[in-house]
Each structure stands twice: as C-alpha cells, then as structure tokens.
Amino acid sequence: MGMTRREALRKITAGTGSVVATGAATGIALSGVAHSEETPAVPPEALGLLYDATRCVGCQSCVAACAQANNQASSASANKLHQIAYDLNSTTRNIIKLYRPIDGKSYSYVKQQCTQCVDPACVAGCMFKGLKKDPKTGVVLWNSKLCVGCRYCEIACPYHVPKFQWEGYNPKIVKCELCKERLAKGEQPACSSVSPSVTRAVPGVVTAVLGELARAGVSYSKRNLETEPTVACRPVFEPAAR
C-alpha cells in the first residue's frame, strides 16, 4: 500500500519515518505513486457574494464603505479627496479595477477581494493555523493569537490577496473576511450594503451562484473546484451602449 505525502510528513515529525542515512545524506523511503487528497465540499450554508460587472459603474463606493467598516485608513490622493488605491494593500481589502484589453474594443470593471476559496491555499500554507476556514459560513478568518507574521499566506495565495501590515509595532494580515463583525450583528458586508452591483451575502448563495453559472454553460473541472471561489464574478465583455 502506498504512502501519501501527508502520512510521510506525519511520520517524520513523529520520529517514526523510515529514515536511511548514508554519510551526510539522509532520506526517507517513499512510494513513487502520487496520491491526490479529497476535494473539500462547499458548506451548505456558506456565505458568498456575486459581483455583477454588468451593473458596476466603477464608483468605488464599495471600496470606501469597506475602509470605513474596517476602521482602516484609506489610500487617499494628494488632495485627500479621493481613494486611489491601485491594488489590494495593507489598508485596502476590496478594490475595483478597470480591465481594458490591448485592442481597446471592450472593457469591464473588476472587483478584487478575498474569494473565500473552498480549499484555500493560504490556510494550507499557514504552519501555525493562523488562518482557518469557518466550517459553517465558509469565510477564511485570520487569528491574531496564532499568527507569527511569517507571510507564507501571501506566497501561497494564487490571487495575491493577503497583505502584511509593515506599519506599526503589532502588524496584521489584512484580507476580506466579509465584515464578520457586521455579520455577527445580522448586517450585510459593507460593500454589498452600498453597491447595486454586489449581491447580498446570504447562506447558501454559493450553491446558487455555481448553479447559475452551470446553467449559463460554464463548466468546471475537478481541479478548478479545489480552489473554487465563494465570491463569484459575472463578467461583461462588451460595453453597454451609452
């Protein structure tokens, strides 16, 4: 019977692995067969957001509401009148970008934030369990008591979402948590409470969104489902007539 990578690592840490030492070289006898782990299922009551790019006008009211709800200083312009963050950073958990291809024939606004993956790479990359996916809501939460500031989550995330606060004596990992404090009070995430292009966060919406995309003819492979986001985007490829 073959041994999985996880079992091998567990035996190494427990000191029971089959270790072979020859001079300065040390190795472990492993099976040459690769084993894939079971893909986690979407929690039936998982929260999720649907961003509709066909309704977004790029006003960035969701960005301002997010900063206000999380008590974070905005990336303000020189005149202090506008928020001009160009990307996610240590004070910006949610950003609206303009996608325009080289030919300039089409464009679309795009919302970037934590997608609350079903199988989050940031959680897998955190050695001290400072990030954990809530088994009920599906939201990926950061625990300041367990985080050591190694920033492995930044490296592991394929969407480059988690950001480390370099400022201050007690830095944090900054990412969208769907406004967990507001959810605890029965309120909506700040972005969906002010923007007509972001649907309300409700239990079970993840399954509904995936069903809508399936009906639209969008297919997903097993590999894609391993990092399927629970914050989905309805894209637009041609600008509406103006």
WOTA-V72597 format. One record per residue. N is the residue number from 1. RES is the residue in one letter. PHI is phi in whole degrees, 0 to 359 (999 if undefined). Layout:
# WOTA-V72597
n={N;N}
res={RES;RES}
phi={PHI;PHI}
This chain:
# WOTA-V72597
n={1;2;3;4;5;6;7;8;9;10;11;12;13;14;15;16;17;18;19;20;21;22;23;24;25;26;27;28;29;30;31;32;33;34;35;36;37;38;39;40;41;42;43;44;45;46;47;48;49;50;51;52;53;54;55;56;57;58;59;60;61;62;63;64;65;66;67;68;69;70;71;72;73;74;75;76;77;78;79;80;81;82;83;84;85;86;87;88;89;90;91;92;93;94;95;96;97;98;99;100;101;102;103;104;105;106;107;108;109;110;111;112;113;114;115;116;117;118;119;120;121;122;123;124;125;126;127;128;129;130;131;132;133;134;135;136;137;138;139;140;141;142;143;144;145;146;147;148;149;150;151;152;153;154;155;156;157;158;159;160;161;162;163;164;165;166;167;168;169;170;171;172;173;174;175;176;177;178;179;180;181;182;183;184;185;186;187;188;189;190;191;192;193;194;195;196;197;198;199;200;201;202;203;204;205;206;207;208;209;210;211;212;213;214;215;216;217;218;219;220;221;222;223;224;225;226;227;228;229;230;231;232;233;234;235;236;237;238;239;240;241;242}
res={M;G;M;T;R;R;E;A;L;R;K;I;T;A;G;T;G;S;V;V;A;T;G;A;A;T;G;I;A;L;S;G;V;A;H;S;E;E;T;P;A;V;P;P;E;A;L;G;L;L;Y;D;A;T;R;C;V;G;C;Q;S;C;V;A;A;C;A;Q;A;N;N;Q;A;S;S;A;S;A;N;K;L;H;Q;I;A;Y;D;L;N;S;T;T;R;N;I;I;K;L;Y;R;P;I;D;G;K;S;Y;S;Y;V;K;Q;Q;C;T;Q;C;V;D;P;A;C;V;A;G;C;M;F;K;G;L;K;K;D;P;K;T;G;V;V;L;W;N;S;K;L;C;V;G;C;R;Y;C;E;I;A;C;P;Y;H;V;P;K;F;Q;W;E;G;Y;N;P;K;I;V;K;C;E;L;C;K;E;R;L;A;K;G;E;Q;P;A;C;S;S;V;S;P;S;V;T;R;A;V;P;G;V;V;T;A;V;L;G;E;L;A;R;A;G;V;S;Y;S;K;R;N;L;E;T;E;P;T;V;A;C;R;P;V;F;E;P;A;A;R}
phi={999;287;247;282;299;297;296;295;294;296;290;297;293;275;79;247;289;278;258;240;246;228;64;269;267;231;214;232;281;238;288;277;260;277;236;268;274;295;285;297;269;289;303;300;253;296;279;197;237;241;267;257;292;286;249;283;251;75;288;64;296;294;292;294;295;297;296;292;295;260;53;246;295;278;277;277;284;300;274;65;257;231;270;232;299;268;201;298;210;290;236;228;264;211;216;253;242;256;263;221;292;299;287;71;276;214;206;198;280;228;262;242;196;296;270;49;307;297;237;292;292;296;294;294;278;273;287;248;60;288;242;216;271;297;293;262;274;80;283;275;250;257;247;295;284;253;288;249;76;286;68;296;296;296;287;285;292;288;258;56;270;299;234;266;277;280;276;91;273;231;293;235;267;255;199;292;238;54;52;303;293;289;298;296;264;82;262;273;305;302;295;283;279;240;252;286;266;242;288;296;276;227;299;83;292;298;298;295;295;297;293;296;293;294;293;279;93;272;256;230;276;300;293;297;294;294;236;299;284;261;246;261;235;264;278;229;246;236;292;289;295;234}
